[in-house]
Amino acid sequence: MLNKFILFFCFVSALSFPALAQENQPETKQDTEKLGDLKTEIDSTQLRKPINPLSPAKAAFYSAVLPGLGQAYNKKYWKIPIVYGALGAGIYFYTTNNKNYNRTRDAYKRRLAGFTDDEFQGRLTDDGLLERQKTFRRNKELSLLITVGLYALNIIDANVDAHLLQFNVDEDLSLKPHYEINEIDKTGNFGLTLNFKIN
């Protein structure tokens, strides 16, 4: 803020030297318009929200510590139930498959030890128990992998959201379509104009 004020003061001072050299000549309308445009430019730059480069890193860190906290930091509260719903579903499927895997494994071990009183007696053969055990183990590992992926996605979402919240949309950078008639052959020309202004 102070640097912009000093820059503005130096610029206005530089504009005033020619005016001091020509004391008797009145200020033209063009000079007044230039100063008005400069004041508008400076006012618009001061009204812009300052960019915090650490904001995306903070959001990602908060989401890593506690899922959903990064979304709260970004004020995207509606995403918090989605984060917990997704992680909760992943944890639920992992625990269910783990429980079923342990049941089939214990029943198979009891059969190998010579017992015939397991809960799957009469329904599953020894080979059937082995196949069930492999299926539950594969599902358990897949559920764990998906849950870790959802946790990582929660962190990435918070980081990207924080970046997008600081995305600058103003007149300094604009892309506008335009149409003009060619004076030579009277045909229409379409095009895009990219304006990039550095303050």
Helices and strands as residue ranges (DSSP letters): H 2-21, H 29-47, H 55-65, H 69-73, H 79-112, H 126-165, E 173-181, E 188-196
